[in-house]
Amino acid sequence: MIIVSIFGMDYYEAISKTKKLHKPLLEAYGIKDEELEFFAPESFIIHNGFEQTSFRLNIRVEAPLQYQDKEKEVKEILLEGLKDVAIHFRILFTYFDPAHEYLSLDDTYPLYMNDSNTVKAETEEEADEKEEEQNREEEQEEPYMGDIISEFDEYIQAHPNASSEEVYKALTGIREKVTAEHHETKEEEEEAEDDDSSDDNNN
């Protein structure tokens, strides 16, 4: 395994940046997709009491000893791919004997999570945006303020022995029907206004 650790970088940004670095590093090392991982912890670089995040970036590459000759090429790929993340960089390559690396893999699960086997959870920001959009739609929704009593009175006169449940169901149905007709009318009016506006612009 080759592990690239990035310290002092926003870990959400690290997701998008490492996605772009993944393929070039695979090609440089000549390894399979499953042999490369990135590690981007929530971390801060601090010097003399001042946070240096987004100013300095520390990168550590752990790789088997046989890939030592790829060091300069990999360094350039990392610097190019992360050049807009920070001003100053430190890249440290550490090598190990693969005989001392141990992997424990469960064959009943995929090796990695990806788009095809992962359920994407809605982030708090996405949930807030969705709620705001729903609130906007509700605010823009024009309630029907017309009179539905006359239709209801007609129903009562035609069904004097109706039960409370039947009366409630009838009232609900009348309200839904009248409201739907109201919105259809509003849509037709808006379409007509759009057509008029388009004609005016063309003239």
C-alpha positions in Angstrom: 0.0 0.0 0.0 1.0 3.6 -0.6 -0.5 6.1 1.8 -0.3 9.9 1.1 -1.1 11.9 4.2 -1.9 15.6 4.0 -1.7 17.7 7.2 -3.0 21.3 7.5 -5.6 21.1 4.8 -9.4 21.4 5.0 -10.5 17.8 4.9 -13.6 18.6 2.7 -11.3 20.3 0.1 -9.0 17.3 0.4 -11.7 15.0 -0.9 -11.9 16.9 -4.2 -8.2 17.5 -4.5 -7.1 13.9 -3.8 -9.7 12.6 -6.3 -7.8 14.6 -9.0 -4.4 13.3 -7.7 -5.5 9.6 -7.6 -5.1 8.7 -11.3 -1.8 10.6 -11.9 -0.2 8.9 -8.9 -1.4 5.5 -9.9 0.2 6.0 -13.3 3.4 7.4 -11.8 3.8 4.4 -9.4 2.5 1.9 -11.9 0.2 0.4 -9.2 -3.4 -0.9 -9.1 -6.3 1.3 -7.9 -6.6 -0.5 -4.6 -3.0 0.1 -3.7 -3.3 3.9 -3.1 -5.0 5.7 -0.2 -5.0 9.3 1.1 -5.2 10.3 4.7 -6.4 13.9 5.4 -7.1 14.4 9.1 -8.7 17.5 10.6 -5.4 19.2 11.5 -3.7 22.6 12.0 -0.2 23.7 11.3 0.9 26.1 14.0 4.1 28.2 14.3 4.8 30.5 17.3 1.2 30.5 18.3 -0.1 31.4 14.8 -2.2 29.0 12.7 -0.5 28.4 9.3 -3.3 26.4 7.7 -3.7 27.3 4.0 -0.3 28.9 4.2 1.9 25.9 4.8 1.1 22.2 4.0 2.8 19.1 5.2 2.6 16.0 3.1 4.0 12.5 4.0 4.2 9.7 1.5 4.6 6.1 2.9 5.6 3.7 0.2 7.3 0.3 -0.2 11.1 0.6 -0.7 11.0 -0.5 -4.4 9.2 2.8 -5.4 12.0 5.0 -4.2 13.0 5.9 -7.7 9.6 7.5 -8.3 10.2 10.1 -5.6 10.9 13.2 -7.8 8.1 12.5 -10.3 5.6 12.0 -7.4 6.8 15.2 -5.7 6.1 17.2 -8.8 2.6 15.7 -9.2 1.8 16.6 -5.6 3.1 20.1 -5.9 1.3 20.7 -9.1 -2.0 19.2 -7.8 -2.0 21.1 -4.5 -0.3 24.4 -5.6 -3.5 26.4 -5.0 -4.0 25.0 -1.5 -1.1 26.6 0.2 2.0 28.8 -0.3 4.7 26.6 1.3 5.1 22.8 1.2 7.0 20.1 3.0 7.0 16.6 1.4 8.5 13.7 3.3 8.9 10.3 1.7 9.2 7.4 4.1 9.9 3.8 2.8 9.3 0.4 4.4 9.9 -3.2 3.7 6.6 -4.8 2.4 7.5 -7.8 4.5 6.5 -5.8 7.6 3.1 -4.6 6.2 0.0 -6.6 7.1 -3.5 -6.2 5.6 -6.6 -7.8 7.0 -9.4 -7.8 4.4 -13.0 -9.1 4.7 -14.0 -10.7 1.4 -17.7 -10.4 2.2 -17.5 -6.6 1.7 -16.3 -4.4 -1.2 -12.6 -3.4 -0.8 -13.6 0.4 -0.9 -16.8 2.4 -0.7 -17.6 4.2 -3.9 -20.6 5.8 -5.8 -22.1 2.5 -6.7 -22.1 0.9 -3.2 -22.5 3.9 -0.9 -25.7 5.7 0.2 -25.0 9.4 0.2 -26.1 11.1 3.4 -27.6 14.5 3.1 -25.2 17.1 4.7 -26.4 19.7 7.1 -25.8 22.4 4.5 -27.8 20.5 1.9 -30.6 20.0 4.4 -30.7 23.7 5.2 -30.8 24.6 1.5 -33.6 22.2 0.9 -35.6 23.6 3.9 -35.0 27.2 2.7 -36.2 26.2 -0.8 -39.3 24.7 0.6 -40.0 27.8 2.7 -39.6 30.0 -0.3 -42.0 27.9 -2.3 -44.5 28.0 0.6 -44.2 31.8 0.8 -44.7 32.2 -2.9 -47.6 29.8 -3.0 -50.7 32.0 -3.2 -53.5 30.6 -1.0 -56.9 30.5 -2.5 -59.1 33.1 -0.8 -62.3 32.5 -2.8 -65.7 31.5 -1.6 -66.3 27.7 -1.4 -69.3 28.1 0.9 -71.8 28.3 -1.9 -70.8 24.8 -3.2 -70.8 23.4 0.3 -74.3 24.8 0.9 -75.5 23.2 -2.3 -74.1 19.8 -1.1 -75.8 20.2 2.3 -79.2 21.0 0.6 -78.8 18.0 -1.7 -77.8 15.7 1.2 -79.7 16.8 4.3 -79.1 13.4 6.0 -75.4 13.2 5.4 -73.2 12.0 8.3 -70.5 14.1 9.8 -67.9 12.0 8.1 -69.6 12.4 4.7 -69.9 16.2 5.3 -66.2 16.5 6.1 -65.2 14.4 3.1 -67.4 16.5 0.8 -65.9 19.8 2.2 -62.4 18.4 1.7 -63.1 17.4 -1.8 -64.7 20.8 -2.7 -61.8 22.6 -1.2 -59.2 20.5 -3.2 -61.2 20.9 -6.4 -61.6 24.6 -6.1 -58.0 25.2 -5.1 -56.7 23.1 -8.0 -58.9 25.1 -10.4 -57.6 28.3 -8.9 -54.0 27.3 -9.4 -54.7 26.2 -13.0 -56.1 29.7 -13.6 -53.1 31.3 -12.0 -50.7 29.3 -14.2 -52.7 30.2 -17.3 -52.5 33.9 -16.3 -48.8 33.7 -15.7 -48.2 32.0 -19.0 -50.2 34.7 -20.8 -48.2 37.4 -19.0 -45.0 35.6 -20.1 -46.2 35.5 -23.7 -47.2 39.2 -23.6 -43.8 40.1 -22.2 -42.0 38.0 -24.9 -44.1 39.8 -27.6 -43.1 43.2 -26.1 -39.5 42.3 -26.1 -39.6 41.2 -29.7 -41.3 44.4 -30.7 
